Amino acid sequence: MAGRIEDYALIGDMQTAALVCRDGTVDWLCLPRFDSHAIFAGLLGTEEHGFWRLGPAHSAEAGPPAASRRRYRGDSLILESEWDTPRGTVRVTDFMPPRDGAPQLIRIVEGVSGRVPMRSALRMRFSYGRVVPWVHKVDGRTVAVAGPDSVWLDAETETYGKNLTTYSDFTVAPGERIAFTISWQPSHHQPPALPDPEGSLETTADFWREWVEHCTYHGPYREAVVRSLITLKALTYAPTGGIVAAPTTSLPEEIGGVRNWDYRYTWLRDAAITLSSLLRTGYREEARAWREWLLRAVAGDPENLQIMYGIAGERELGEAELDWLPGYEGSSPVRIGNGAAHQLQLDVYGEVTEALHLAHMTGLARNDYASLLQLKLIRYLEKHWDQPDEGIWEVRGPRRHFVHSKVMAWVAVDRTIKLIESGDADGPLERWRELRDEIHRDVCEKGYDKERNTFTQSYGSKELDASLLLIPQMGFLPPDDKRVIGTIEAIQRELSTQDGFILRYPTAGEEAGVDGLEGDEGAFLACSFWLADDLAMIGRVDEARRLFEKLLSLRNDLGLLAEEWDAKHQRQVGNFPQAFSHVPLIDTALRLTASGAYGG
């Protein structure tokens, strides 16, 4: 069985990523890209679906021991795991060097004390665990081949095959270092170059050290902010600038449930808010690369903006179910692709426009096509803002007039008016000012419940929605407006878990809820960060700080967050690590630091 979600560490090369469990098992890795087929899919099934375990030798009865401690080496994505055993102490260093040729996962075993018996067990399964490759030796190297893919193993010890698994048994002494490397290559190409594990380790450490030096945040939450920034960088597909929402698919929002989705794509919403966090912490190059990705992705059809694209801008992300995988802790179905790609979500227009506006305001070099795109988006919204849509949470039920969608349509128009007023674009200024006022009036009249003094999820509904917490943050209403305060307090009353964290919206258990799905889910971590932001904005700064630091305590020992928190079982749930959790962590840290609302 795979470990708990928070038991995993992330390593990656800005083109794909692997998850490494506390016991030294790599249970998830897609090659060569984030959205490629997995060669290790044990995370969503069993060991039969692929894994790579490297750690102290153990008996079958005892099972693999968890590392005694682990950490990232400084501000990097280099993982160090250490085991204290009766025979001595051993360290395994796992990393993926920024790509210069074939993608590689390198694992270096180092003896710290004593003489520790070790074992590497490598079981490669292509196509998400479905295909057993042909494994053989070529010039002393082990290669696994199936169809278009080949994976090469270079080990500094002897290996042998048994039960369709490649093993290596060895003993490591103090100061001794033994490296293992797997490299992916198209099967019709020549073998990849022989790896240089020690040189690659030095290059990888230099890369992360230099990258982190650009961070402009030096406040009291620097450790959490920097780790979140490194995670966001790891989720960026370097060749194009696209940013995946998470490197995994089908990690459940409810253990054993059906809310299992593929997040290895670029959501415009997630990427836009990621862009804003990067810009505000000094990372202009990533912001520029994302803007260029956006312009390529929507080129030719900006009026039909998709909510998500592939990491190179692909439009077709057809959804399918992998019925041979039982799912994480029995959570099925396992899905790849995402059928929500072609939903109508009007809020995306606001998020994209807000990101372009922030890039413009922070001095990112002007791009005339970006301004032209912004104007085209508003011309589309001018005709369609009053339509029902699927909303920010991608409901699979009927379309509604979601309040958050209308608010973000207002944001899109407002930011475009500011662009025109700055003299950097031309457009029908008066007409769009009237449109901005019309949308504002419509939301306040139809999306607000006067009796309860709160905005609601959609026009005419009684349900609340945590996305309403963004109303003051987007400038739709000032923080001290009684309707804003009433909405914040209503969400605290009606959408709070026993731990004080926030659900996205009400779910209905065994009945289909407002999202068209059965089952429940955990507290959505981004929403809880949004609440902390709002509390600070309305002057309840001590309460905001306490909530923020409580959220920080949910991170795993390496500072990583999944999408949600299961209050009942006290564990992380959802795809991992999740950009949409780490971005608001950064934003809230910046807001609290600016307000001085922190303890010590």
C-alpha positions, 0 to 999 in steps of 0.5 A, a space after each residue: 500500500 502507498 504511504 499517506 499523502 503527506 508521507 511523500 517528498 517532491 523531487 523534479 527537474 521542471 519538466 516532470 516530478 517524482 514522489 518519494 515516500 518516507 521508506 525510500 520508495 518512488 511510487 510516482 514518476 511520469 516520463 518524460 513530461 508531467 502529463 506522460 504515462 507513469 512508469 511508477 504508478 504504485 501510488 494509485 495501485 500496488 507494487 505490481 504497478 511500478 515502484 523503486 525502493 532504495 533503503 536498508 535491507 529488511 525482511 519481508 515480514 518487517 517491511 521497509 523501515 521509514 527513514 529516521 529523518 529527512 530534509 531538503 538540502 537547504 533551499 533546494 529540491 534535493 532530498 536527503 533521507 537518513 536511516 538509523 539501523 542496528 548496523 549503522 546510519 545511512 543516507 540516501 540523496 534523491 534528486 532530478 537535475 535540471 534537464 540537459 539531455 535525457 531526464 534523470 532520477 539520481 539516487 546516491 547512497 552514502 554510508 554515515 556510520 557502521 556497515 549497513 546492508 542495503 537493497 535497491 528494488 526497481 520494478 518498471 511498469 509502463 503505461 500507468 502500470 499496465 505494460 511489463 517492459 522487456 528488460 535486458 543488458 546492453 554494454 553492461 547497462 540495464 534497459 527496459 523497453 516497451 513501445 516508444 519508451 526506454 528507461 536505462 538503469 546505471 548502477 555502481 553495484 551489481 544488479 540481477 533480475 528476479 520476479 520481473 524486478 531488478 535488484 541490487 544487494 550491497 553494503 555501504 561503509 562510512 564515507 562510501 558513496 554508491 549511485 543509481 541513475 535511471 534515464 528516459 530515452 525514446 526507444 528508437 534513439 541511441 542510448 543516453 549518455 552515461 550519467 555523472 551523479 556527483 557532477 549533477 548533484 553539484 549542478 543541481 545544488 548550484 541551480 537552486 541556490 542561485 534561483 532562491 537568491 532572487 527571492 525578495 521576501 525576507 519576512 518572518 515566514 521566509 522558510 514557508 514562503 521559499 519552500 512554497 516558491 521552490 514548489 511552484 518552480 518545480 511545477 513549472 514546465 521549463 520549455 514552455 512556461 506552463 504551470 501544472 496544478 499538481 504533478 499527480 492524478 486521482 489522489 482523492 478529495 475523499 478517501 475511498 470516494 469518486 472525486 479523483 481528478 487529473 491535475 497535470 495540466 495548466 489551469 489558467 486560474 491557478 497559473 494566473 494566481 501563481 504568476 502574481 505570487 512570483 511577481 510579488 516575490 521577485 521572479 519576473 522571468 517566470 512571469 514573462 515565460 508564463 505570459 508568453 505561454 498564455 499568448 501561444 495557448 489562446 492564439 487564434 481563438 481568444 474568445 473561446 478561452 478554455 479553463 485549462 490547457 496542456 503544458 505546451 498549450 494543447 487544447 484536447 485533454 480528453 478524460 478516460 478511466 484506468 480500470 486496471 488501477 484500484 486507486 489510492 486506498 481504493 479511491 476509484 476511478 483513476 482518471 487521466 485527462 480532464 473533461 472539465 477543459 471545455 467548461 464555461 467558467 467566466 471567472 477565468 477571464 477575470 483571473 487572466 486579466 488580473 494577472 496581465 494587469 499585475 504584470 503591467 503594473 510591476 513593470 514587466 516589459 510591454 507586450 502589445 499582443 497581451 494588451 490586444 488579447 485583454 481587449 478581445 477578452 473584454 469584448 467577449 465578456 461584454 456579450 456573455 458575462 450575464 450567462 450561467 456557467 460552471 464556476 470556479 469549482 468546475 461543477 458537473 451539475 447544471 450551470 448557474 449564475 455564480 456570484 464569484 464568476 460575475 465578480 471576476 467578470 467585473 474584475 476583468 472589465 475594471 482592470 481593462 479600464 485601468 489599462 486604457 486609462 494608463 494610455 497603453 491601450 485604446 477602447 470604448 472607455 465610457 461604454 466599458 465603465 457603464 458595463 462595469 457599473 452594470 455588473 456591479 449592480 447586478 451582483 449586489 442586487 441578485 447575489 446578496 441575501 439581505 436577510 442573512 447579510 451575506 452574498 450567496 453562491 449563486 443568484 437565488 441560492 441559499 448556499 454559501 461559497 468560500 470563493 466569496 472571500 475574494 470579493 474584498 481582495 479583488 476590490 469589488 467592495 471595500 473590506 469595511 463594507 457591512 456586506 463583506 463583513 457579513 459574508 466573512 462571518 457567515 462563511 465562518 459559521 456555515 462552512 467551517 470544519 471542527 478545526 476551523 478550516 473552510 470548505 469550498 461549499 456544502 456537499 451532500 454525502 450520498 446524495 448529489 450536491 450542488 456540484 452534481 457529485 456524490 460524496 464529501 471532501 476535505 477543507 479546501 486549504 486555499 479557502 482557509 488562507 483566503 479567510 486569513 487574508 480577509 480577517 487581516 483586511 477587516 482588522 482582525 489581525 491576531 485571528 488572521 495570524 493564528 489561523 495562518 500559523 495553524 494552516 502552516 502546521 498542516 504542512 508535512 515535515 518538508 513544508 508541502 501541502 496537498 489540495 485539502 485537509 481531512 479534518 475527520 481523519 487528520 490527514 492531507 487529501 487531494 493531489 499533491 503538492 498543490 499549487 493552489 495551496 502554496 500560492 495563497 500561503 505566499 500571499 497571506 504571508 506577504 499580507 500579514 508581514 505588511 500588516 505586522 501581524 505576526 508573533 515574534 
